[in-house]
Amino acid sequence: MPEIAQDFQVEYDWKQYSNDIRTNMNTADITNFTNWRVIRYTMFSQLSKGWIIDHLSKVSGWESKWKDAVEESPVGNPMPCEEYPQSSYNLLFQAWTLSHFLAVTECVLEEIDTIYEFGGGYGCMCRLIHRLGFSGKYTNFDLPPLLELQEYYLSRTVEGRISYLSDTGEFTGQLVGEKGKSIFIACWSISEAPISLRDEILNAVCNNTDYIFISFQTQHRGFDNMAIFKEFVDRATNYEWVFRRVPQATTSTCDSYYLFGRPICLS
């Protein structure tokens, strides 16, 4: 019974979030969407980003790729980062997160055929990945109002093969049927999903995608996410796994972690 109550609360959160985005899409100025309260509250960190620039400037390819990739677009009117005004707080944090995944897994974006992202916000990670050289197919799975916002943003910032799905069966069907080299991405998203949806997605991801890139809170609405993801790792035996604590995203109530997976044959 406690798990049912917890899942009901998560379902309620998702519906409320979806309604908030829909209300803003219908009534607010979409050219200023990065400053909507619901976007800033759920997708932006206002922590100092000086340490991120210091980290990124040491990443291989900073001058040739990353420096241009983290230049922000004016679409959505994002607030410039005080320490690095060419970019924004959210874009820099996404780049910092992505750089850890690429370094640990040795994944090469230019060699990837398909990327599946669960809960992609307004599309910031998708745009960044394309600017770093990805040219394959990119599938976003999200709530319908978020998909509309993503399409608004990405149609103005990216030239690519991007699709938008809200149907779980269609999304999992693509995951299971994937034949090329692929990545599954879920940054602080699937750890907040209802358990039934989470199980369905992770079952499809397990041993069907080549690389797995998840970030998560250890606790959410009473669920022990660390235990859930450790059980997932135990089932997904074709990967080499790395759990890495993210102190910069840790709060007073729970830790945050990265979970990176790569094909075990690369070890």
ZANUNU-913012 format. One line per field, with one value per residue (C-alpha): residue number from 1; x, y, z; residue in one letter. Coordinates in Angstrom, 1 decimal. Example, Ala and Ser with C-alpha at 12.3 -4.5 7.8 and 13.67 -1.06 7.14 Angstrom:
2
num <- 1  2 $
xx <- 12.3  13.7 $
yy <- -4.5  -1.1 $
zz <- 7.8  7.1 $
residu <- a  s $
This chain:
267
num <- 1  2  3  4  5  6  7  8  9  10  11  12  13  14  15  16  17  18  19  20  21  22  23  24  25  26  27  28  29  30  31  32  33  34  35  36  37  38  39  40  41  42  43  44  45  46  47  48  49  50  51  52  53  54  55  56  57  58  59  60  61  62  63  64  65  66  67  68  69  70  71  72  73  74  75  76  77  78  79  80  81  82  83  84  85  86  87  88  89  90  91  92  93  94  95  96  97  98  99  100  101  102  103  104  105  106  107  108  109  110  111  112  113  114  115  116  117  118  119  120  121  122  123  124  125  126  127  128  129  130  131  132  133  134  135  136  137  138  139  140  141  142  143  144  145  146  147  148  149  150  151  152  153  154  155  156  157  158  159  160  161  162  163  164  165  166  167  168  169  170  171  172  173  174  175  176  177  178  179  180  181  182  183  184  185  186  187  188  189  190  191  192  193  194  195  196  197  198  199  200  201  202  203  204  205  206  207  208  209  210  211  212  213  214  215  216  217  218  219  220  221  222  223  224  225  226  227  228  229  230  231  232  233  234  235  236  237  238  239  240  241  242  243  244  245  246  247  248  249  250  251  252  253  254  255  256  257  258  259  260  261  262  263  264  265  266  267 $
xx <- 0.0  2.7  4.2  0.8  0.4  3.9  3.2  -0.1  1.8  4.3  1.4  -0.1  3.2  3.5  -0.1  0.5  3.7  2.1  -0.7  1.7  3.6  0.3  -1.0  2.2  2.2  -1.4  -1.1  2.6  5.1  6.8  9.7  10.6  10.0  13.3  12.1  8.8  8.7  7.9  11.0  13.4  12.2  12.5  15.3  17.7  20.4  21.6  24.8  28.0  29.3  32.9  34.0  32.2  34.1  37.3  36.4  35.2  38.3  40.4  38.2  39.8  38.4  37.5  38.9  37.8  34.3  33.1  33.7  31.4  28.9  28.3  27.5  23.9  21.0  18.8  15.7  13.7  15.6  17.9  19.7  23.4  25.8  27.6  30.9  30.6  28.1  28.4  26.4  23.6  23.5  21.5  23.6  26.8  25.5  24.2  27.7  29.4  27.2  27.6  31.4  31.6  29.5  31.7  34.9  33.8  32.2  34.6  31.5  32.0  28.9  29.8  29.7  26.2  23.2  20.3  19.8  16.7  16.1  13.5  12.4  14.5  13.3  13.0  15.7  18.9  20.8  19.5  20.8  24.2  24.7  24.0  26.5  29.1  28.9  26.0  24.2  22.0  18.3  17.2  14.0  12.5  10.0  8.1  4.7  2.8  3.2  6.9  7.2  5.5  8.0  10.9  9.7  9.4  12.9  14.7  13.1  14.7  18.1  18.9  19.0  18.6  16.4  14.4  11.2  8.8  6.9  4.5  3.3  5.1  4.5  5.9  8.9  9.7  9.1  11.8  14.2  13.7  14.0  17.1  19.7  22.4  24.7  22.5  22.4  19.6  19.6  17.6  18.9  17.0  13.9  13.2  14.1  11.0  8.7  5.8  7.1  5.0  6.4  9.9  9.8  8.4  11.1  14.0  13.0  13.1  16.5  18.1  20.5  19.0  20.9  24.6  25.3  23.2  23.4  21.2  21.4  19.1  18.3  18.7  15.3  12.1  8.6  9.7  11.1  14.7  16.1  19.5  18.0  15.9  18.9  21.1  18.5  18.4  22.2  22.1  19.7  21.6  24.6  25.9  27.3  30.2  28.6  29.8  27.9  29.4  28.1  27.3  28.0  27.2  23.6  23.2  20.6  20.0  17.5  19.2  22.2  22.4  24.3  25.3  24.8  26.9  26.8  28.8  29.1  31.1  33.0  34.8  36.4 $
yy <- 0.0  2.6  2.1  2.6  5.9  7.0  6.2  8.0  11.1  10.8  10.5  13.6  15.5  14.6  15.7  19.0  19.6  18.8  21.2  24.0  23.7  23.6  26.7  28.6  27.4  28.8  32.0  33.1  34.6  31.6  33.7  34.1  30.5  29.9  32.4  30.8  29.9  26.2  26.0  27.8  25.7  22.3  22.7  25.4  25.6  29.0  27.7  29.4  27.9  29.1  25.6  24.2  26.4  25.4  21.8  22.1  24.1  21.1  18.6  17.2  19.2  22.3  24.7  22.7  21.6  22.3  26.1  26.7  24.0  25.8  29.1  29.8  30.4  33.5  31.3  31.3  34.3  32.4  34.3  34.6  33.0  35.7  33.8  33.0  35.2  33.4  30.6  30.0  28.2  25.3  24.7  24.7  22.2  20.0  20.2  19.4  16.3  15.1  15.5  13.1  10.5  10.7  10.5  7.5  5.5  6.6  7.0  8.9  10.9  10.9  7.1  6.9  6.1  6.8  8.6  8.1  10.7  10.3  13.6  16.0  19.3  21.9  20.3  21.7  18.4  17.5  20.8  20.4  16.9  17.9  20.9  18.4  16.4  14.0  13.5  10.5  10.1  11.6  10.5  12.6  10.9  13.2  14.6  16.1  19.8  19.3  17.8  20.9  23.1  21.0  21.1  24.9  25.2  22.6  23.6  27.0  25.8  22.4  20.9  17.1  14.1  14.6  12.9  13.4  10.6  10.5  6.9  4.5  1.5  3.2  4.4  1.0  -0.7  1.5  0.7  -3.0  -2.9  -0.8  -2.3  0.5  1.9  3.8  5.8  6.0  9.3  10.1  13.0  13.5  12.3  8.6  8.6  10.8  8.7  6.5  3.0  1.3  3.6  3.4  -0.4  -0.5  1.8  0.2  -3.3  -2.1  -0.3  -3.3  -5.0  -3.2  0.1  0.3  3.1  4.2  7.7  8.2  10.8  10.4  11.4  8.6  9.3  10.6  10.6  7.8  5.6  4.2  5.0  3.7  0.3  0.4  1.2  -1.3  -4.0  -2.7  -3.0  -6.6  -7.5  -5.6  -7.9  -6.8  -3.6  -2.2  0.1  3.1  4.8  8.2  10.6  14.2  16.4  19.5  18.3  16.9  18.5  18.4  15.5  13.2  12.5  12.6  10.1  9.4  5.9  5.3  2.0  0.9  -2.4  -4.8  -5.9  -2.4  -3.2 $
zz <- 0.0  0.8  -2.7  -4.3  -2.4  -3.5  -7.1  -7.0  -5.7  -8.6  -11.1  -9.6  -9.8  -13.5  -14.3  -12.4  -14.2  -17.6  -16.8  -15.8  -19.0  -21.0  -19.3  -20.1  -23.7  -24.0  -22.1  -21.6  -24.0  -25.6  -26.8  -23.1  -22.1  -20.3  -17.8  -17.0  -13.4  -14.1  -16.4  -14.1  -11.1  -12.7  -15.3  -14.1  -11.5  -10.4  -8.8  -9.8  -13.0  -12.8  -11.8  -14.9  -17.3  -15.5  -16.1  -19.7  -20.7  -19.8  -21.8  -25.0  -27.9  -26.0  -28.6  -31.6  -30.5  -27.0  -26.9  -29.9  -28.7  -25.4  -27.1  -26.2  -28.6  -28.1  -28.6  -25.4  -24.0  -21.7  -18.9  -19.6  -17.1  -15.1  -15.2  -18.9  -20.7  -24.0  -22.4  -19.9  -16.6  -17.9  -21.1  -19.1  -16.6  -19.4  -21.1  -17.8  -17.3  -20.9  -20.7  -17.8  -19.7  -22.8  -20.8  -18.7  -21.6  -24.4  -26.5  -29.7  -30.7  -34.4  -34.4  -32.9  -35.1  -32.7  -29.4  -27.2  -24.6  -21.8  -20.4  -22.4  -20.9  -23.6  -25.8  -24.4  -24.3  -27.8  -29.3  -27.5  -28.7  -32.3  -32.0  -30.9  -34.1  -33.8  -37.1  -36.5  -35.5  -32.2  -30.5  -27.6  -25.3  -23.0  -21.9  -24.9  -23.7  -23.3  -26.7  -28.2  -26.4  -27.6  -31.1  -30.9  -29.5  -31.6  -34.9  -34.5  -33.2  -34.8  -38.2  -37.7  -37.8  -34.6  -33.6  -30.7  -29.0  -26.0  -26.7  -24.4  -26.7  -29.7  -27.8  -26.3  -29.6  -31.2  -28.3  -28.6  -32.4  -32.5  -34.8  -35.0  -32.3  -29.8  -26.5  -24.0  -22.0  -18.9  -16.9  -13.6  -15.3  -15.2  -11.5  -11.0  -13.2  -12.0  -11.2  -13.9  -16.6  -15.3  -15.3  -18.9  -20.2  -18.4  -19.5  -23.1  -22.5  -20.8  -23.3  -26.3  -26.4  -26.5  -24.1  -21.1  -19.6  -16.5  -13.7  -10.7  -7.1  -4.6  -3.1  -4.7  -3.1  -0.8  -3.5  -3.0  -6.5  -5.7  -4.9  -8.1  -10.3  -8.7  -9.4  -13.0  -13.3  -12.0  -14.8  -17.6  -17.7  -21.1  -19.8  -17.8  -15.2  -13.3  -10.4  -9.7  -7.0  -8.1  -5.1  -7.1  -7.5  -4.0  -1.7  2.0  1.6  -1.0  -3.1  -6.8  -8.9  -12.5  -13.9  -17.0  -19.0  -22.0  -23.8  -21.8  -25.0  -24.9  -21.5 $
residu <- m  p  e  i  a  q  d  f  q  v  e  y  d  w  k  q  y  s  n  d  i  r  t  n  m  n  t  a  d  i  t  n  f  t  n  w  r  v  i  r  y  t  m  f  s  q  l  s  k  g  w  i  i  d  h  l  s  k  v  s  g  w  e  s  k  w  k  d  a  v  e  e  s  p  v  g  n  p  m  p  c  e  e  y  p  q  s  s  y  n  l  l  f  q  a  w  t  l  s  h  f  l  a  v  t  e  c  v  l  e  e  i  d  t  i  y  e  f  g  g  g  y  g  c  m  c  r  l  i  h  r  l  g  f  s  g  k  y  t  n  f  d  l  p  p  l  l  e  l  q  e  y  y  l  s  r  t  v  e  g  r  i  s  y  l  s  d  t  g  e  f  t  g  q  l  v  g  e  k  g  k  s  i  f  i  a  c  w  s  i  s  e  a  p  i  s  l  r  d  e  i  l  n  a  v  c  n  n  t  d  y  i  f  i  s  f  q  t  q  h  r  g  f  d  n  m  a  i  f  k  e  f  v  d  r  a  t  n  y  e  w  v  f  r  r  v  p  q  a  t  t  s  t  c  d  s  y  y  l  f  g  r  p  i  c  l  s $
